[in-house]
Amino acid sequence: MIGGARSQYHLRQVLVFLDAHVLNKPEVMVGSVTGKVDVESGTITDEVTRGFLAKQLEALAAFARRS
């Protein structure tokens, strides 16, 4: 249930050590994703998760414009 979150955190540590450009905020970790995504269509069915991901994409776009 949290294996993905732990691996994401560790990857972030490695990237920061390497001075990579890392998008630190907002941080999105989706628990119990199987209940929040329709696997056949690939649609995110959970509105809260959809909102978190939208904020992440907006932050990524702003980050890319600054770089």
GROMACS elastic network, one bead per residue, 0.5 to 0.9 nm:
[ bonds ]
;  ai    aj funct       b0    kb
    1     4     6  0.74949   500
    1     5     6  0.84528   500
    1    31     6  0.64635   500
    1    32     6  0.65823   500
    2     5     6  0.51647   500
    2     6     6  0.62737   500
    2     7     6  0.86937   500
    2    29     6  0.89730   500
    2    31     6  0.70445   500
    2    32     6  0.89320   500
    3     6     6  0.51856   500
    3     7     6  0.62018   500
    3     8     6  0.85459   500
    4     7     6  0.51571   500
    4     8     6  0.60231   500
    4     9     6  0.85636   500
    4    29     6  0.80946   500
    4    30     6  0.88822   500
    4    31     6  0.87611   500
    5     8     6  0.50618   500
    5     9     6  0.61636   500
    5    10     6  0.86552   500
    5    29     6  0.61933   500
    5    30     6  0.82617   500
    5    31     6  0.84297   500
    6     9     6  0.51415   500
    6    10     6  0.62633   500
    6    11     6  0.86546   500
    7    10     6  0.50784   500
    7    11     6  0.60999   500
    7    12     6  0.85576   500
    8    11     6  0.51215   500
    8    12     6  0.62086   500
    8    13     6  0.87618   500
    8    29     6  0.86627   500
    9    12     6  0.51150   500
    9    13     6  0.64093   500
    9    14     6  0.88982   500
   10    13     6  0.50615   500
   10    14     6  0.64337   500
   10    15     6  0.87619   500
   11    14     6  0.51399   500
   11    15     6  0.62243   500
   11    16     6  0.86415   500
   12    15     6  0.50941   500
   12    16     6  0.60925   500
   12    17     6  0.85249   500
   12    22     6  0.74252   500
   12    24     6  0.86629   500
   13    16     6  0.52596   500
   13    17     6  0.62084   500
   13    18     6  0.87219   500
   14    17     6  0.51376   500
   14    18     6  0.63399   500
   14    19     6  0.88261   500
   14    20     6  0.88060   500
   15    18     6  0.50378   500
   15    19     6  0.63173   500
   15    20     6  0.52208   500
   15    21     6  0.77135   500
   15    22     6  0.70854   500
   16    20     6  0.57203   500
   16    21     6  0.75798   500
   16    22     6  0.69369   500
   17    20     6  0.75876   500
   19    22     6  0.84120   500
   23    26     6  0.77632   500
   23    27     6  0.82875   500
   23    56     6  0.89760   500
   23    59     6  0.79052   500
   23    60     6  0.69410   500
   23    63     6  0.73036   500
   24    27     6  0.64052   500
   25    28     6  0.84039   500
   25    56     6  0.77081   500
   25    59     6  0.75315   500
   26    52     6  0.81887   500
   26    55     6  0.71279   500
   26    56     6  0.58880   500
   26    59     6  0.72380   500
   27    52     6  0.85791   500
   27    56     6  0.73315   500
   28    49     6  0.86883   500
   28    52     6  0.65467   500
   28    53     6  0.70371   500
   28    56     6  0.72068   500
   30    33     6  0.58560   500
   30    36     6  0.87072   500
   30    49     6  0.70736   500
   31    34     6  0.85715   500
   31    36     6  0.89190   500
   32    35     6  0.59828   500
   32    36     6  0.71840   500
   33    36     6  0.50280   500
   33    37     6  0.63179   500
   34    37     6  0.57914   500
   34    38     6  0.77491   500
   34    39     6  0.77519   500
   35    38     6  0.78408   500
   35    45     6  0.82463   500
   35    46     6  0.81635   500
   36    43     6  0.86640   500
   36    44     6  0.59873   500
   36    45     6  0.52797   500
   36    47     6  0.86986   500
   36    49     6  0.75477   500
   37    40     6  0.87940   500
   37    41     6  0.84946   500
   37    42     6  0.64020   500
   37    43     6  0.56524   500
   37    45     6  0.53037   500
   37    46     6  0.71315   500
   38    41     6  0.57239   500
   38    42     6  0.54067   500
   38    43     6  0.52333   500
   38    44     6  0.63591   500
   38    45     6  0.65187   500
   39    43     6  0.71802   500
   39    44     6  0.87846   500
   40    43     6  0.80573   500
   41    44     6  0.88845   500
   44    47     6  0.76428   500
   44    49     6  0.74422   500
   44    50     6  0.63183   500
   45    49     6  0.81757   500
   45    50     6  0.76801   500
   46    49     6  0.54140   500
   46    50     6  0.62258   500
   46    51     6  0.87996   500
   47    51     6  0.61814   500
   47    52     6  0.87102   500
   48    51     6  0.51134   500
   48    52     6  0.63238   500
   48    53     6  0.87071   500
   49    52     6  0.50888   500
   49    53     6  0.61814   500
   49    54     6  0.85372   500
   50    53     6  0.52052   500
   50    54     6  0.61338   500
   50    55     6  0.87581   500
   51    54     6  0.50402   500
   51    55     6  0.63285   500
   51    56     6  0.86818   500
   52    55     6  0.52524   500
   52    56     6  0.63267   500
   52    57     6  0.88281   500
   53    57     6  0.62299   500
   53    58     6  0.86185   500
   54    57     6  0.51646   500
   54    58     6  0.62159   500
   54    59     6  0.86352   500
   55    58     6  0.50614   500
   55    59     6  0.61271   500
   55    60     6  0.85310   500
   56    59     6  0.51325   500
   56    60     6  0.61106   500
   56    61     6  0.86559   500
   57    61     6  0.61474   500
   57    62     6  0.86316   500
   58    61     6  0.51645   500
   58    62     6  0.62995   500
   58    63     6  0.85898   500
   59    62     6  0.51051   500
   59    63     6  0.60438   500
   59    64     6  0.85865   500
   60    64     6  0.61068   500
   60    65     6  0.86301   500
   61    64     6  0.51179   500
   61    65     6  0.62932   500
   61    66     6  0.88107   500
   62    65     6  0.51418   500
   62    66     6  0.64035   500
   62    67     6  0.88680   500
   63    66     6  0.52371   500
   63    67     6  0.63883   500
   64    67     6  0.52191   500
